[in-house]
Structure formats: C-alpha cells, structure tokens
Amino acid sequence: MTGELAGCGTALVTPFRRDGSLDEQALERLVRFQLDGGVDFLVPCGTTGETPTLSHEEYLTVIRRVVELGAGRVPVVAGVGGNNTAHVIELAHAVRPLGVDAILSVAPYYNRPTQEGLFQHFQALAQATDLPVILYNVPSRTGSNIEPATVVRLAAIPNIVGVKEASGNLEQQMELLRTVPPNFRVVSGDDAWTFPLMSLGAVGVISVVSNEAPDRVARLTHLMREGRIAEARKLHFDLLPLFKANFYETNPIPVKAALAMLGVIEEVYRLPMVPMRPENRQRLEQVLRAPGLLAGVPASGSR
C-alpha cells in the first residue's frame, strides 16, 4: 500500500461529457487537482460517483484510471457495494487485478438486513477477498444502520480494517469509538462531522467537499492529526458554510455544480440526478466565493 488510510480521502465524482459519456480527461483533471491539493487517498466509484448509473465497463475504467494516476502517490480505495452479496463479491474480484489498495463497501440498501444479516454480508465479502475492507454506514441513504456492536464483531475479522461512519448520531459514534479495537480506523463520512469525530479519536474523513477544496479539507485533517486543535477549529468553522452548501440538494448534485464553476468538470448528471435548482445554485456560488475558491471566475450573471 502506498500510504495510510487516514487523513483526507476524496469520494470522487464521476465526470460525464455533454453527450452523457464518461469523460476521462475531466477525471484526470479532477484526480490531479486532488493530488496537488494534498489529499491522502482517493475513493473512486462510491455513491458520490453515481456508481449505480455506470456500466460495468465504465466502473472498471474509472477505477483503473484512478489507480494509474495515483500510483506511487496515494492509496486508492474502490467503492464495492450493493444489496446482493454475491454481486458485491464479484465486484471485489473484478477490482482486485486493477491494483486498488482497499475497498469501501456500503451497507446493503433498501432490503434492510438485520444486524446478523449485516454481519454475515460483510463477513462473506471479507472472506472472499484479501483486500482490506472499510465498512460504510450511512443509514439515511441505505435504510439500515450498522450498530457499534456489529462493527466490533466485524473488526475481529483481520481484513476488515475500518468504517466510514455517517450515522449522524453522536451517541452512537462515541460508543463506536469507545469500543472498537485501537488499530481499527474510524473515519467520518460527513464533512461537517470531521472535526468533532477526529477530536474523539477518528483518523480522518472520506470527503465530498474535498472534490472542490482538497487543500482545505486535507489541511483540516492534518491539523487534527498533529494535535493543532485551535487552528483546526478555526478552519472547521471557516469551512462549515461550504460543508452545508454541498448538501443544499442531494449529493452529488451540489459538488458537481461547484466543480463545474471551478472549471474542473462539466456539470452533467445521469438520471435520476438532475441539475441544481437556480436558487440553490446561486446560494452555492455565494458560499464558494466567500473562501475565495472562485477567485477570477465571472459571476454567473455576467457569463
């Protein structure tokens, strides 16, 4: 593995061209933007990457290209998730030859497995691959919650190495951090929770906002890991409006709009994602201008 799975990992968007096809040139720009910004690892084909809308070949192409671009610089964690355990295992086998360093696997969505079902799902995945596995708990989008006791059970499996925690439940998150083994990595799955969770023992974030502000989000995690709490707190509050703005509408709608404003990608989505409503786009642009992210770019009304 190139580096440690800690600090700032970017949950990469997937750029598309105006005709709806995969935009590999924009993907390269985006990845180089991340590397130049100092992020610690890259996460292609998570849910921020609109992965359910990708063909299998597009999915493999994105991961392969990100591995090539990140080679020798940062680890690459491939999104490998779904609600069919056998299919998730097939995806894990498919990404293994591409050179990924680990996989991130979201809790099965819609079918809402029990805690025992969640345990057996992730156990089966871990037993089917030698790659490190990071669990992803995001109940607001999956309909199921991986409880701390279940995470502790899963942490006993050698290649289940961490969890991306996005429950939004502070009591649960504290219990998780209190009970997992010392070497088990807990990372925030929500940008706004990065500072509080790292203050309690989390080791970083898998971030949406680092797509458009990689240097700032990476610096926040690095300050926290260095124990420079006062500086990190100030940066957290500086970034808080941007964290909130990225969820004016469903992720990844705002982050793709922001990246288009920055000239990194074209603002193209695949259904059922659609462009931002004009009033929310204007609010997002105002927030982006506040920290100077769009310096030198004309306001939307003057384009």
C-alpha angles and dihedrals in degrees: 000000000000096000147340123300093236138093116038121354118179119224093215123220117226111239120219132191123238090264089057096252125131111277106215094174091056090046089056091050090049094050093047088049088055095047092047088050092057103246115167102222141359129234113197123183099021119136090279085063092062086240097167087065095052123097115236090254092050090049092054092043093055093049093044092051094047090051090051093049095044096043112134093002112066138358119260119220112195121213107240109171145131144124097264109078094201092052092048089054089051089053091050089054091047096054096043095082091049092074102249117163098216143345132242114211124191121215111266108273133219097005090071102210121207120252089266090050091051091049094050092045094055093038090055091049093049092048091051096056139041091213120108110260125215115195119221119211115188108147095177089067104029102040092229132087124213100218121216093250090056092048089052090053091049092047088067089068104092100228096043095094107166152346134240100219118204104149093121088219109123094192090054092045092052091049089049093051091045096053110035119095116271094250095049111108119230114188128180116252092196122062094217090056095052097095097043094044094046089050086058096047109282114139101219147308140279094220139203095186093055087072088075100021106031096153094052098046092043090051091051091056093043092052090051093049089050091051094244091140101163092053091045092050091054092049090047091055091044089054098041095092089052091048089053094043091058088066100046082112134010116305126281094028098081096040091053090048090051093049090050090053087053091051094241098116140001115260099248126142136183119232133295084039113075135181121283121272109259094245092053092045089056092050091049092050091051091053092047091053093053096071091038097251092138098042110158095013113119118245114261092251092059099047 
